[in-house]
Amino acid sequence: GQHGWCKASYRSPGPIRLVHQGCYSTRAYQLQYCGQCTDSRCCTPHQTSTAQVTFRCPTGRLLQRAVMMIHSCVCHNNCPYAPYTNPALWAQRP
């Protein structure tokens, strides 16, 4: 089928540090997010890559985690159950 690109995908205003279980990434990342489609379809990642991110915890311990980075988004009808957000930020949810 024909897939339309999401018009409202956007980048973080500047590099941000990622959070994982109270630990912060040792470097900041410029992230892209999937926004809304102009119609009723869902906007989800289309092209992604996995980055190995190092997190420093308050105790000084270092963790390495694979984080999905979004490069482009696409509109389609196969919608996930919840609105899609950048998985790099999932650790911030309670």
N, CA, C and O atoms as a CHARMM CRD file, in Angstrom:
* protein
*
  376
    1    1 GLY  N      0.80700  -1.19300   0.00000 PROA 1      0.00000
    2    1 GLY  CA     0.00000   0.00000   0.00000 PROA 1      0.00000
    3    1 GLY  C      0.84800   1.25400   0.00000 PROA 1      0.00000
    4    1 GLY  O      2.06000   1.20400   0.21000 PROA 1      0.00000
    5    2 GLN  N      0.20900   2.35100  -0.23300 PROA 2      0.00000
    6    2 GLN  CA     0.88900   3.65200  -0.25900 PROA 2      0.00000
    7    2 GLN  C      0.98900   4.17700   1.16800 PROA 2      0.00000
    8    2 GLN  O     -0.01900   4.26400   1.86800 PROA 2      0.00000
    9    3 HSD  N      2.19300   4.52500   1.60200 PROA 3      0.00000
   10    3 HSD  CA     2.39100   5.07100   2.95300 PROA 3      0.00000
   11    3 HSD  C      2.72100   6.54600   2.83600 PROA 3      0.00000
   12    3 HSD  O      3.59800   6.92800   2.06200 PROA 3      0.00000
   13    4 GLY  N      2.02300   7.38100   3.60100 PROA 4      0.00000
   14    4 GLY  CA     2.33400   8.80600   3.62900 PROA 4      0.00000
   15    4 GLY  C      3.26700   9.09500   4.78400 PROA 4      0.00000
   16    4 GLY  O      3.17800   8.45000   5.82900 PROA 4      0.00000
   17    5 TRP  N      4.15100  10.04600   4.61400 PROA 5      0.00000
   18    5 TRP  CA     5.06300  10.40500   5.69800 PROA 5      0.00000
   19    5 TRP  C      4.35000  11.32100   6.67700 PROA 5      0.00000
   20    5 TRP  O      3.52600  12.14200   6.27600 PROA 5      0.00000
   21    6 CYS  N      4.65800  11.18600   7.93700 PROA 6      0.00000
   22    6 CYS  CA     4.03500  12.02900   8.95400 PROA 6      0.00000
   23    6 CYS  C      4.59500  13.43600   8.81900 PROA 6      0.00000
   24    6 CYS  O      5.81000  13.63700   8.80300 PROA 6      0.00000
   25    7 LYS  N      3.70300  14.39500   8.72500 PROA 7      0.00000
   26    7 LYS  CA     4.12300  15.77700   8.57500 PROA 7      0.00000
   27    7 LYS  C      4.66600  16.32400   9.90000 PROA 7      0.00000
   28    7 LYS  O      5.50800  17.22300   9.91800 PROA 7      0.00000
   29    8 ALA  N      4.16300  15.76000  11.01500 PROA 8      0.00000
   30    8 ALA  CA     4.46400  16.37500  12.30700 PROA 8      0.00000
   31    8 ALA  C      5.60600  15.70300  13.06500 PROA 8      0.00000
   32    8 ALA  O      5.76400  15.93500  14.26300 PROA 8      0.00000
   33    9 SER  N      6.42100  14.85800  12.37800 PROA 9      0.00000
   34    9 SER  CA     7.55500  14.31900  13.12200 PROA 9      0.00000
   35    9 SER  C      8.49000  15.49000  13.41600 PROA 9      0.00000
   36    9 SER  O      8.62000  16.40100  12.59800 PROA 9      0.00000
   37   10 TYR  N      9.12300  15.47000  14.55200 PROA 10     0.00000
   38   10 TYR  CA     9.94900  16.60600  14.95500 PROA 10     0.00000
   39   10 TYR  C     11.18100  16.12200  15.70300 PROA 10     0.00000
   40   10 TYR  O     11.23800  14.98300  16.16500 PROA 10     0.00000
   41   11 ARG  N     12.15400  16.99600  15.81300 PROA 11     0.00000
   42   11 ARG  CA    13.38200  16.69100  16.53400 PROA 11     0.00000
   43   11 ARG  C     13.35800  17.39800  17.88000 PROA 11     0.00000
   44   11 ARG  O     12.66200  18.39800  18.05600 PROA 11     0.00000
   45   12 SER  N     14.12500  16.87000  18.82500 PROA 12     0.00000
   46   12 SER  CA    14.25100  17.56300  20.10700 PROA 12     0.00000
   47   12 SER  C     14.89000  18.92100  19.82700 PROA 12     0.00000
   48   12 SER  O     15.72100  19.03200  18.92500 PROA 12     0.00000
   49   13 PRO  N     14.51700  19.95500  20.58200 PROA 13     0.00000
   50   13 PRO  CA    15.02600  21.30600  20.30500 PROA 13     0.00000
   51   13 PRO  C     16.54900  21.39800  20.41800 PROA 13     0.00000
   52   13 PRO  O     17.17100  22.28100  19.82800 PROA 13     0.00000
   53   14 GLY  N     17.13000  20.49600  21.16800 PROA 14     0.00000
   54   14 GLY  CA    18.58600  20.44500  21.29000 PROA 14     0.00000
   55   14 GLY  C     18.96300  19.08300  21.81900 PROA 14     0.00000
   56   14 GLY  O     18.08000  18.28700  22.13800 PROA 14     0.00000
   57   15 PRO  N     20.24900  18.78600  21.92500 PROA 15     0.00000
   58   15 PRO  CA    20.65400  17.49300  22.47000 PROA 15     0.00000
   59   15 PRO  C     20.14300  17.32800  23.90600 PROA 15     0.00000
   60   15 PRO  O     20.22100  18.25700  24.70900 PROA 15     0.00000
   61   16 ILE  N     19.62400  16.14500  24.21800 PROA 16     0.00000
   62   16 ILE  CA    19.12300  15.87800  25.56500 PROA 16     0.00000
   63   16 ILE  C     19.76100  14.59800  26.10100 PROA 16     0.00000
   64   16 ILE  O     20.16600  13.72000  25.33900 PROA 16     0.00000
   65   17 ARG  N     19.84100  14.51400  27.42500 PROA 17     0.00000
   66   17 ARG  CA    20.36400  13.30100  28.06000 PROA 17     0.00000
   67   17 ARG  C     19.21800  12.32700  28.27600 PROA 17     0.00000
   68   17 ARG  O     18.13000  12.71700  28.70100 PROA 17     0.00000
   69   18 LEU  N     19.46700  11.06200  27.98200 PROA 18     0.00000
   70   18 LEU  CA    18.45600  10.03300  28.17200 PROA 18     0.00000
   71   18 LEU  C     18.48300   9.55500  29.61900 PROA 18     0.00000
   72   18 LEU  O     19.50800   9.65200  30.29400 PROA 18     0.00000
   73   19 VAL  N     17.34500   9.03800  30.09100 PROA 19     0.00000
   74   19 VAL  CA    17.22400   8.56600  31.46800 PROA 19     0.00000
   75   19 VAL  C     16.84100   7.09500  31.45000 PROA 19     0.00000
   76   19 VAL  O     15.94800   6.69000  30.70500 PROA 19     0.00000
   77   20 HSD  N     17.51900   6.29000  32.27600 PROA 20     0.00000
   78   20 HSD  CA    17.18000   4.87500  32.40500 PROA 20     0.00000
   79   20 HSD  C     17.31800   4.49200  33.87800 PROA 20     0.00000
   80   20 HSD  O     18.42500   4.45600  34.41700 PROA 20     0.00000
   81   21 GLN  N     16.19100   4.20600  34.52200 PROA 21     0.00000
   82   21 GLN  CA    16.16400   3.80000  35.93300 PROA 21     0.00000
   83   21 GLN  C     16.96800   4.75600  36.82100 PROA 21     0.00000
   84   21 GLN  O     17.74700   4.31700  37.66700 PROA 21     0.00000
   85   22 GLY  N     16.77700   6.04800  36.62500 PROA 22     0.00000
   86   22 GLY  CA    17.43700   7.04800  37.46100 PROA 22     0.00000
   87   22 GLY  C     18.86100   7.36200  37.04300 PROA 22     0.00000
   88   22 GLY  O     19.50600   8.20800  37.66200 PROA 22     0.00000
   89   23 CYS  N     19.37300   6.70000  36.00400 PROA 23     0.00000
   90   23 CYS  CA    20.72300   6.95000  35.50100 PROA 23     0.00000
   91   23 CYS  C     20.61900   7.81000  34.24200 PROA 23     0.00000
   92   23 CYS  O     19.66200   7.68200  33.47800 PROA 23     0.00000
   93   24 TYR  N     21.59800   8.68000  34.02600 PROA 24     0.00000
   94   24 TYR  CA    21.57100   9.59400  32.88500 PROA 24     0.00000
   95   24 TYR  C     22.65400   9.22300  31.88600 PROA 24     0.00000
   96   24 TYR  O     23.74900   8.81100  32.27100 PROA 24     0.00000
   97   25 SER  N     22.34700   9.36900  30.59200 PROA 25     0.00000
   98   25 SER  CA    23.33600   9.05400  29.56300 PROA 25     0.00000
   99   25 SER  C     24.55400   9.96500  29.71900 PROA 25     0.00000
  100   25 SER  O     24.43500  11.13100  30.09600 PROA 25     0.00000
  101   26 THR  N     25.71700   9.40800  29.42200 PROA 26     0.00000
  102   26 THR  CA    26.96400  10.17200  29.58800 PROA 26     0.00000
  103   26 THR  C     27.11000  11.23000  28.50300 PROA 26     0.00000
  104   26 THR  O     27.89300  12.16700  28.65600 PROA 26     0.00000
  105   27 ARG  N     26.36900  11.09200  27.41600 PROA 27     0.00000
  106   27 ARG  CA    26.35100  12.14800  26.40600 PROA 27     0.00000
  107   27 ARG  C     24.90900  12.46600  26.03400 PROA 27     0.00000
  108   27 ARG  O     23.99200  11.69200  26.30800 PROA 27     0.00000
  109   28 ALA  N     24.73300  13.61600  25.40700 PROA 28     0.00000
  110   28 ALA  CA    23.39100  14.05700  25.00700 PROA 28     0.00000
  111   28 ALA  C     23.13600  13.64700  23.56200 PROA 28     0.00000
  112   28 ALA  O     24.06700  13.55300  22.76100 PROA 28     0.00000
  113   29 TYR  N     21.88100  13.40800  23.23800 PROA 29     0.00000
  114   29 TYR  CA    21.49300  12.95200  21.90300 PROA 29     0.00000
  115   29 TYR  C     20.44800  13.88200  21.31700 PROA 29     0.00000
  116   29 TYR  O     19.58100  14.38700  22.03100 PROA 29     0.00000
  117   30 GLN  N     20.53500  14.10700  20.00600 PROA 30     0.00000
  118   30 GLN  CA    19.50200  14.84900  19.26600 PROA 30     0.00000
  119   30 GLN  C     18.51200  13.79200  18.77800 PROA 30     0.00000
  120   30 GLN  O     18.84500  12.99300  17.90300 PROA 30     0.00000
  121   31 LEU  N     17.31100  13.78000  19.33000 PROA 31     0.00000
  122   31 LEU  CA    16.34900  12.72900  19.03400 PROA 31     0.00000
  123   31 LEU  C     15.28300  13.18000  18.06100 PROA 31     0.00000
  124   31 LEU  O     14.93900  14.36000  18.00200 PROA 31     0.00000
  125   32 GLN  N     14.75900  12.23200  17.29300 PROA 32     0.00000
  126   32 GLN  CA    13.59900  12.49700  16.44800 PROA 32     0.00000
  127   32 GLN  C     12.42500  11.72700  17.01400 PROA 32     0.00000
  128   32 GLN  O     12.56800  10.58400  17.44800 PROA 32     0.00000
  129   33 TYR  N     11.27000  12.35500  17.00800 PROA 33     0.00000
  130   33 TYR  CA    10.04500  11.76300  17.52800 PROA 33     0.00000
  131   33 TYR  C      9.03700  11.63600  16.39800 PROA 33     0.00000
  132   33 TYR  O      9.10400  12.36700  15.41000 PROA 33     0.00000
  133   34 CYS  N      8.10800  10.71100  16.54600 PROA 34     0.00000
  134   34 CYS  CA     7.01400  10.58800  15.58300 PROA 34     0.00000
  135   34 CYS  C      5.83000  11.38300  16.11000 PROA 34     0.00000
  136   34 CYS  O      5.40500  11.19000  17.24900 PROA 34     0.00000
  137   35 GLY  N      5.30200  12.27200  15.28800 PROA 35     0.00000
  138   35 GLY  CA     4.18500  13.12600  15.68500 PROA 35     0.00000
  139   35 GLY  C      2.85900  12.55100  15.23000 PROA 35     0.00000
  140   35 GLY  O      2.61300  11.35500  15.38500 PROA 35     0.00000
  141   36 GLN  N      2.00700  13.38600  14.67200 PROA 36     0.00000
  142   36 GLN  CA     0.67000  12.98100  14.24100 PROA 36     0.00000
  143   36 GLN  C      0.59100  12.99300  12.71700 PROA 36     0.00000
  144   36 GLN  O      1.26800  13.77600  12.05000 PROA 36     0.00000
  145   37 CYS  N     -0.24100  12.11800  12.18700 PROA 37     0.00000
  146   37 CYS  CA    -0.51700  12.14000  10.75200 PROA 37     0.00000
  147   37 CYS  C     -1.60800  13.17000  10.48900 PROA 37     0.00000
  148   37 CYS  O     -2.37100  13.53500  11.38300 PROA 37     0.00000
  149   38 THR  N     -1.66300  13.62600   9.25300 PROA 38     0.00000
  150   38 THR  CA    -2.64800  14.64700   8.89800 PROA 38     0.00000
  151   38 THR  C     -4.05300  14.03800   8.80600 PROA 38     0.00000
  152   38 THR  O     -5.04700  14.76300   8.81000 PROA 38     0.00000
  153   39 ASP  N     -4.12900  12.71100   8.72300 PROA 39     0.00000
  154   39 ASP  CA    -5.43700  12.05000   8.73600 PROA 39     0.00000
  155   39 ASP  C     -5.55900  11.24100  10.03900 PROA 39     0.00000
  156   39 ASP  O     -4.85700  11.53200  11.00800 PROA 39     0.00000
  157   40 SER  N     -6.43500  10.24000  10.07300 PROA 40     0.00000
  158   40 SER  CA    -6.67600   9.51600  11.32500 PROA 40     0.00000
  159   40 SER  C     -5.70900   8.34100  11.52900 PROA 40     0.00000
  160   40 SER  O     -5.84300   7.59400  12.49800 PROA 40     0.00000
  161   41 ARG  N     -4.74400   8.17500  10.62900 PROA 41     0.00000
  162   41 ARG  CA    -3.82100   7.05200  10.76100 PROA 41     0.00000
  163   41 ARG  C     -2.77200   7.32200  11.83900 PROA 41     0.00000
  164   41 ARG  O     -2.64900   8.43400  12.35100 PROA 41     0.00000
  165   42 CYS  N     -2.02000   6.27000  12.16600 PROA 42     0.00000
  166   42 CYS  CA    -0.98200   6.36000  13.19200 PROA 42     0.00000
  167   42 CYS  C      0.35900   6.71400  12.56800 PROA 42     0.00000
  168   42 CYS  O      0.65100   6.34200  11.43200 PROA 42     0.00000
  169   43 CYS  N      1.15200   7.42500  13.31600 PROA 43     0.00000
  170   43 CYS  CA     2.49900   7.79800  12.89400 PROA 43     0.00000
  171   43 CYS  C      3.47800   7.00700  13.75200 PROA 43     0.00000
  172   43 CYS  O      3.55100   7.21900  14.96300 PROA 43     0.00000
  173   44 THR  N      4.23100   6.09600  13.13700 PROA 44     0.00000
  174   44 THR  CA     5.18000   5.26400  13.87300 PROA 44     0.00000
  175   44 THR  C      6.52800   5.25500  13.15400 PROA 44     0.00000
  176   44 THR  O      6.61200   5.66400  11.99600 PROA 44     0.00000
  177   45 PRO  N      7.58100   4.79500  13.82800 PROA 45     0.00000
  178   45 PRO  CA     8.90300   4.78900  13.19400 PROA 45     0.00000
  179   45 PRO  C      8.93100   3.95900  11.91800 PROA 45     0.00000
  180   45 PRO  O      8.27600   2.92100  11.82800 PROA 45     0.00000
  181   46 HSD  N      9.68700   4.41800  10.94100 PROA 46     0.00000
  182   46 HSD  CA     9.85300   3.71500   9.66900 PROA 46     0.00000
  183   46 HSD  C     11.30000   3.24300   9.53300 PROA 46     0.00000
  184   46 HSD  O     11.54800   2.06200   9.28700 PROA 46     0.00000
  185   47 GLN  N     12.24400   4.14900   9.69100 PROA 47     0.00000
  186   47 GLN  CA    13.66500   3.79300   9.66200 PROA 47     0.00000
  187   47 GLN  C     14.25700   4.07700  11.03900 PROA 47     0.00000
  188   47 GLN  O     14.13400   5.18400  11.56400 PROA 47     0.00000
  189   48 THR  N     14.90300   3.06100  11.61600 PROA 48     0.00000
  190   48 THR  CA    15.49300   3.20300  12.94300 PROA 48     0.00000
  191   48 THR  C     16.88000   2.56900  12.95600 PROA 48     0.00000
  192   48 THR  O     17.24600   1.82700  12.04400 PROA 48     0.00000
  193   49 SER  N     17.62300   2.86400  13.97300 PROA 49     0.00000
  194   49 SER  CA    18.88700   2.17500  14.22300 PROA 49     0.00000
  195   49 SER  C     19.00400   1.97900  15.72900 PROA 49     0.00000
  196   49 SER  O     18.27500   2.59600  16.50500 PROA 49     0.00000
  197   50 THR  N     19.92000   1.12200  16.12700 PROA 50     0.00000
  198   50 THR  CA    20.13700   0.86800  17.55200 PROA 50     0.00000
  199   50 THR  C     21.48600   1.44300  17.94800 PROA 50     0.00000
  200   50 THR  O     22.50200   1.17000  17.30900 PROA 50     0.00000
  201   51 ALA  N     21.48600   2.23600  18.99800 PROA 51     0.00000
  202   51 ALA  CA    22.72900   2.82800  19.50200 PROA 51     0.00000
  203   51 ALA  C     23.02700   2.25200  20.87700 PROA 51     0.00000
  204   51 ALA  O     22.11900   2.07400  21.68900 PROA 51     0.00000
  205   52 GLN  N     24.29600   1.96000  21.14200 PROA 52     0.00000
  206   52 GLN  CA    24.71200   1.54600  22.48100 PROA 52     0.00000
  207   52 GLN  C     24.93300   2.81400  23.29900 PROA 52     0.00000
  208   52 GLN  O     25.82900   3.60300  23.00000 PROA 52     0.00000
  209   53 VAL  N     24.12000   3.00700  24.32200 PROA 53     0.00000
  210   53 VAL  CA    24.17900   4.22400  25.13000 PROA 53     0.00000
  211   53 VAL  C     24.72500   3.87200  26.51000 PROA 53     0.00000
  212   53 VAL  O     24.28400   2.90600  27.13200 PROA 53     0.00000
  213   54 THR  N     25.67900   4.65800  26.97900 PROA 54     0.00000
  214   54 THR  CA    26.24000   4.47000  28.31400 PROA 54     0.00000
  215   54 THR  C     25.53800   5.42300  29.27600 PROA 54     0.00000
  216   54 THR  O     25.45100   6.62500  29.02500 PROA 54     0.00000
  217   55 PHE  N     25.03900   4.86900  30.38100 PROA 55     0.00000
  218   55 PHE  CA    24.35500   5.65200  31.41700 PROA 55     0.00000
  219   55 PHE  C     25.21400   5.65700  32.67700 PROA 55     0.00000
  220   55 PHE  O     25.79700   4.63600  33.04200 PROA 55     0.00000
  221   56 ARG  N     25.29000   6.81900  33.34200 PROA 56     0.00000
  222   56 ARG  CA    25.98000   6.92600  34.63300 PROA 56     0.00000
  223   56 ARG  C     24.93200   7.08200  35.72500 PROA 56     0.00000
  224   56 ARG  O     24.09600   7.98500  35.67600 PROA 56     0.00000
  225   57 CYS  N     24.98800   6.19300  36.70800 PROA 57     0.00000
  226   57 CYS  CA    24.02200   6.20200  37.80800 PROA 57     0.00000
  227   57 CYS  C     24.52300   7.10300  38.94100 PROA 57     0.00000
  228   57 CYS  O     25.71400   7.40900  39.00100 PROA 57     0.00000
  229   58 PRO  N     23.62000   7.53300  39.84600 PROA 58     0.00000
  230   58 PRO  CA    24.01800   8.38100  40.97800 PROA 58     0.00000
  231   58 PRO  C     25.12300   7.74400  41.82200 PROA 58     0.00000
  232   58 PRO  O     25.91200   8.44900  42.45100 PROA 58     0.00000
  233   59 THR  N     25.17800   6.40900  41.83500 PROA 59     0.00000
  234   59 THR  CA    26.21600   5.72100  42.60800 PROA 59     0.00000
  235   59 THR  C     27.57000   5.74300  41.89500 PROA 59     0.00000
  236   59 THR  O     28.58500   5.34700  42.46800 PROA 59     0.00000
  237   60 GLY  N     27.58100   6.21000  40.63700 PROA 60     0.00000
  238   60 GLY  CA    28.81500   6.21600  39.85600 PROA 60     0.00000
  239   60 GLY  C     28.93100   5.00900  38.94300 PROA 60     0.00000
  240   60 GLY  O     29.82900   4.94700  38.10400 PROA 60     0.00000
  241   61 ARG  N     28.02800   4.04900  39.10000 PROA 61     0.00000
  242   61 ARG  CA    28.04300   2.84700  38.26800 PROA 61     0.00000
  243   61 ARG  C     27.68300   3.19200  36.82300 PROA 61     0.00000
  244   61 ARG  O     26.84500   4.06100  36.58600 PROA 61     0.00000
  245   62 LEU  N     28.30900   2.52000  35.86200 PROA 62     0.00000
  246   62 LEU  CA    28.00500   2.73400  34.44800 PROA 62     0.00000
  247   62 LEU  C     27.19800   1.55700  33.91100 PROA 62     0.00000
  248   62 LEU  O     27.50100   0.40200  34.20800 PROA 62     0.00000
  249   63 LEU  N     26.16900   1.85300  33.12000 PROA 63     0.00000
  250   63 LEU  CA    25.34900   0.83200  32.47000 PROA 63     0.00000
  251   63 LEU  C     25.39500   1.06500  30.97300 PROA 63     0.00000
  252   63 LEU  O     25.45900   2.21100  30.52900 PROA 63     0.00000
  253   64 GLN  N     25.36400  -0.00200  30.18800 PROA 64     0.00000
  254   64 GLN  CA    25.21800   0.13300  28.74600 PROA 64     0.00000
  255   64 GLN  C     23.89100  -0.46900  28.33800 PROA 64     0.00000
  256   64 GLN  O     23.56200  -1.58600  28.73900 PROA 64     0.00000
  257   65 ARG  N     23.13300   0.25500  27.55200 PROA 65     0.00000
  258   65 ARG  CA    21.85100  -0.22500  27.07000 PROA 65     0.00000
  259   65 ARG  C     21.72300   0.09800  25.58300 PROA 65     0.00000
  260   65 ARG  O     22.23200   1.11200  25.10600 PROA 65     0.00000
  261   66 ALA  N     21.03200  -0.78800  24.86100 PROA 66     0.00000
  262   66 ALA  CA    20.73300  -0.52900  23.44900 PROA 66     0.00000
  263   66 ALA  C     19.48100   0.34000  23.39900 PROA 66     0.00000
  264   66 ALA  O     18.47400   0.01900  24.03100 PROA 66     0.00000
  265   67 VAL  N     19.53900   1.41700  22.66500 PROA 67     0.00000
  266   67 VAL  CA    18.41800   2.34900  22.54700 PROA 67     0.00000
  267   67 VAL  C     18.07700   2.52000  21.07000 PROA 67     0.00000
  268   67 VAL  O     18.96300   2.73000  20.24100 PROA 67     0.00000
  269   68 MET  N     16.79000   2.42900  20.74800 PROA 68     0.00000
  270   68 MET  CA    16.37200   2.61600  19.36600 PROA 68     0.00000
  271   68 MET  C     16.32700   4.10300  19.03200 PROA 68     0.00000
  272   68 MET  O     15.70600   4.89100  19.74500 PROA 68     0.00000
  273   69 MET  N     16.98800   4.47400  17.95000 PROA 69     0.00000
  274   69 MET  CA    16.97400   5.85600  17.46400 PROA 69     0.00000
  275   69 MET  C     16.09300   5.91400  16.21700 PROA 69     0.00000
  276   69 MET  O     16.24900   5.10500  15.30300 PROA 69     0.00000
  277   70 ILE  N     15.17900   6.86400  16.18700 PROA 70     0.00000
  278   70 ILE  CA    14.24900   7.01000  15.06800 PROA 70     0.00000
  279   70 ILE  C     14.84800   7.96200  14.03700 PROA 70     0.00000
  280   70 ILE  O     15.30700   9.05100  14.38400 PROA 70     0.00000
  281   71 HSD  N     14.84300   7.54900  12.76500 PROA 71     0.00000
  282   71 HSD  CA    15.34600   8.40300  11.68400 PROA 71     0.00000
  283   71 HSD  C     14.21700   8.94400  10.81700 PROA 71     0.00000
  284   71 HSD  O     14.31200  10.05700  10.30000 PROA 71     0.00000
  285   72 SER  N     13.14800   8.16500  10.65400 PROA 72     0.00000
  286   72 SER  CA    12.00100   8.65800   9.89700 PROA 72     0.00000
  287   72 SER  C     10.74200   7.95000  10.39400 PROA 72     0.00000
  288   72 SER  O     10.81500   6.88100  10.99900 PROA 72     0.00000
  289   73 CYS  N      9.59700   8.55600  10.13100 PROA 73     0.00000
  290   73 CYS  CA     8.30700   8.03200  10.58200 PROA 73     0.00000
  291   73 CYS  C      7.39400   7.86700   9.37800 PROA 73     0.00000
  292   73 CYS  O      7.62300   8.46300   8.32600 PROA 73     0.00000
  293   74 VAL  N      6.35200   7.05000   9.54100 PROA 74     0.00000
  294   74 VAL  CA     5.42500   6.78800   8.45100 PROA 74     0.00000
  295   74 VAL  C      3.99900   6.68200   9.00100 PROA 74     0.00000
  296   74 VAL  O      3.79500   6.26800  10.14200 PROA 74     0.00000
  297   75 CYS  N      3.01200   7.06100   8.17200 PROA 75     0.00000
  298   75 CYS  CA     1.59400   6.93300   8.53000 PROA 75     0.00000
  299   75 CYS  C      1.06800   5.59300   8.01900 PROA 75     0.00000
  300   75 CYS  O      1.39100   5.18200   6.90400 PROA 75     0.00000
  301   76 HSD  N      0.26500   4.91700   8.82400 PROA 76     0.00000
  302   76 HSD  CA    -0.35000   3.66600   8.40700 PROA 76     0.00000
  303   76 HSD  C     -1.56400   3.38400   9.28700 PROA 76     0.00000
  304   76 HSD  O     -1.82700   4.10200  10.25200 PROA 76     0.00000
  305   77 ASN  N     -2.30100   2.32500   8.94000 PROA 77     0.00000
  306   77 ASN  CA    -3.53600   1.99100   9.66000 PROA 77     0.00000
  307   77 ASN  C     -3.34200   0.94100  10.74400 PROA 77     0.00000
  308   77 ASN  O     -4.26900   0.68700  11.51400 PROA 77     0.00000
  309   78 ASN  N     -2.16300   0.32100  10.83100 PROA 78     0.00000
  310   78 ASN  CA    -1.91700  -0.72000  11.82700 PROA 78     0.00000
  311   78 ASN  C     -1.43700  -0.04700  13.11000 PROA 78     0.00000
  312   78 ASN  O     -0.23800  -0.00100  13.38700 PROA 78     0.00000
  313   79 CYS  N     -2.38200   0.47200  13.88700 PROA 79     0.00000
  314   79 CYS  CA    -2.04100   1.31600  15.02600 PROA 79     0.00000
  315   79 CYS  C     -1.71900   0.49300  16.26700 PROA 79     0.00000
  316   79 CYS  O     -2.42200  -0.47100  16.57000 PROA 79     0.00000
  317   80 PRO  N     -0.66400   0.86300  16.98700 PROA 80     0.00000
  318   80 PRO  CA    -0.39800   0.20400  18.27400 PROA 80     0.00000
  319   80 PRO  C     -1.48300   0.59100  19.27700 PROA 80     0.00000
  320   80 PRO  O     -2.26900   1.50500  19.03000 PROA 80     0.00000
  321   81 TYR  N     -1.51900  -0.10000  20.39000 PROA 81     0.00000
  322   81 TYR  CA    -2.57500   0.14400  21.38300 PROA 81     0.00000
  323   81 TYR  C     -2.43800   1.50100  22.03400 PROA 81     0.00000
  324   81 TYR  O     -3.44400   2.11900  22.38400 PROA 81     0.00000
  325   82 ALA  N     -1.22800   1.97700  22.20500 PROA 82     0.00000
  326   82 ALA  CA    -1.00700   3.26200  22.86400 PROA 82     0.00000
  327   82 ALA  C     -0.29400   4.19500  21.89100 PROA 82     0.00000
  328   82 ALA  O      0.36700   3.72500  20.96600 PROA 82     0.00000
  329   83 PRO  N     -0.41500   5.50000  22.08100 PROA 83     0.00000
  330   83 PRO  CA     0.30900   6.42500  21.21300 PROA 83     0.00000
  331   83 PRO  C      1.80700   6.13700  21.28900 PROA 83     0.00000
  332   83 PRO  O      2.34500   5.88100  22.36600 PROA 83     0.00000
  333   84 TYR  N      2.45600   6.17900  20.16200 PROA 84     0.00000
  334   84 TYR  CA     3.86000   5.82000  20.08800 PROA 84     0.00000
  335   84 TYR  C      4.73600   6.97500  20.55400 PROA 84     0.00000
  336   84 TYR  O      4.57500   8.10700  20.09900 PROA 84     0.00000
  337   85 THR  N      5.65600   6.68900  21.45600 PROA 85     0.00000
  338   85 THR  CA     6.62800   7.69800  21.86900 PROA 85     0.00000
  339   85 THR  C      8.01100   7.12600  21.66300 PROA 85     0.00000
  340   85 THR  O      8.16400   5.92200  21.45900 PROA 85     0.00000
  341   86 ASN  N      8.99100   7.95300  21.71300 PROA 86     0.00000
  342   86 ASN  CA    10.35200   7.51100  21.49300 PROA 86     0.00000
  343   86 ASN  C     10.75600   6.54900  22.61100 PROA 86     0.00000
  344   86 ASN  O     10.70500   6.91500  23.78500 PROA 86     0.00000
  345   87 PRO  N     11.16100   5.31000  22.25700 PROA 87     0.00000
  346   87 PRO  CA    11.49800   4.34500  23.31000 PROA 87     0.00000
  347   87 PRO  C     12.69200   4.77500  24.15400 PROA 87     0.00000
  348   87 PRO  O     12.89600   4.24300  25.24500 PROA 87     0.00000
  349   88 ALA  N     13.47000   5.71300  23.67800 PROA 88     0.00000
  350   88 ALA  CA    14.58100   6.22500  24.48400 PROA 88     0.00000
  351   88 ALA  C     14.04900   6.86700  25.76000 PROA 88     0.00000
  352   88 ALA  O     14.77800   6.99900  26.74300 PROA 88     0.00000
  353   89 LEU  N     12.76900   7.27100  25.74500 PROA 89     0.00000
  354   89 LEU  CA    12.19400   7.95100  26.89700 PROA 89     0.00000
  355   89 LEU  C     11.31100   7.02800  27.73200 PROA 89     0.00000
  356   89 LEU  O     10.74400   7.47300  28.73000 PROA 89     0.00000
  357   90 TRP  N     11.17700   5.74900  27.35400 PROA 90     0.00000
  358   90 TRP  CA    10.28000   4.84600  28.08100 PROA 90     0.00000
  359   90 TRP  C     10.68200   4.74100  29.54500 PROA 90     0.00000
  360   90 TRP  O      9.82100   4.57500  30.41000 PROA 90     0.00000
  361   91 ALA  N     11.96200   4.83300  29.83400 PROA 91     0.00000
  362   91 ALA  CA    12.41100   4.66700  31.21400 PROA 91     0.00000
  363   91 ALA  C     11.90800   5.78900  32.11800 PROA 91     0.00000
  364   91 ALA  O     11.95100   5.65500  33.34100 PROA 91     0.00000
  365   92 GLN  N     11.43300   6.89100  31.54200 PROA 92     0.00000
  366   92 GLN  CA    10.94300   8.00700  32.34900 PROA 92     0.00000
  367   92 GLN  C      9.52000   7.74800  32.83700 PROA 92     0.00000
  368   92 GLN  O      9.04200   8.43700  33.73800 PROA 92     0.00000
  369   93 ARG  N      8.83700   6.75900  32.25000 PROA 93     0.00000
  370   93 ARG  CA     7.46800   6.49600  32.68500 PROA 93     0.00000
  371   93 ARG  C      7.48800   5.81300  34.05100 PROA 93     0.00000
  372   93 ARG  O      8.39700   5.03200  34.33300 PROA 93     0.00000
  373   94 PRO  N      6.50000   6.09300  34.90200 PROA 94     0.00000
  374   94 PRO  CA     6.45300   5.42400  36.21500 PROA 94     0.00000
  375   94 PRO  C      6.18800   3.93200  36.06800 PROA 94     0.00000
  376   94 PRO  O      6.11700   3.21700  37.06700 PROA 94     0.00000
